[in-house]
Amino acid sequence: MGDWFSTVSYWHLTKCLKQN
């Protein structure tokens, strides 16, 4: 579950950076 959370966090961070 830890790895999943890390992956989602990284994906969300990248998504936010792309939108800005």
N, C-alpha and C positions, 0 to 999 in steps of 0.2 A: 504493500500500500504506500510505503514511503517513496518508492521509485515512481509510482503513478502520480503522486502529489507533486514531486519534483518536475516531472515531465509536463504536467498541466501548468505549473507555475511558469516554467520556461516558455511554453507555448503562448500563455496569456501575455507574458512580458513582451515577446516578439510581436504579437498582434497589436498591442498598444503602441509599440514603437512605430510600426508600419502605418497606423492610423494618423499619428502625429506628423 
